Amino acid sequence: MENSKRLLALSAIATALVFAIGMYAGYRVFRPAMPKQPEINAQAILTALHDRGFLVTQTFIFDQPVTIKKTSGSAFKDFFLGQTIVARGTMEVNLGMDLANTSEQDVKVNGDTVTITLPRATLFNTRLVGPIDVDNTQGILKRIIDSDDGYNEALNALSKTAEEMAKRPELLQRADERAKEDVARLMGYVAEGKRIVVVLK
């Protein structure tokens, strides 16, 4: 009786052991393959840069008034045909770089380091934020023969002034430095585990 109980217990243990071995072997043979990590190469980095397009790195707001004076040099003529436009408006200027223009020569992958060479920051766009306050003083005849209120000229002058201010060296340098930080952060997601070095042309 004692022997039959022992035999039954050993048989149960052996069955459980065989079952466990079978389960493990089945898992090893039929387990799903682990997804392969995508290869990080220059082309993958370049594609990610191109997909990003234009990267705006700095936005500046300017509220600089402009004066447009149309004069003949003669006070008599200006009394009839002269014009002075004084305008004020808030202009937004965006600087950045077009990553779509990067080429294969701009991306180097060397071991654990990815080096990306970028162009310098340039003007992206300029736009008016809010209304323009235009004071249009015209000579007597000018007022009669020319109904232009000076709005378009004022807008062009405000845009040009804002762009000139945004292109000052210290502001361009700020946009360049921000671009380096932004691209390094963005490419860190693409090339995980790699050291990203961004330099400017």
Beta strands, then each sheet from edge to edge (+ up, - down):
strand 1: 54-62
strand 2: 66-70
strand 3: 83-98
strand 4: 107-110
strand 5: 113-118
strand 6: 122-138
strand 7: 195-200
sheet 1: 1+ 3- 2+
sheet 2: 1+ 3- 6+
sheet 3: 4+ 5- 7-
end
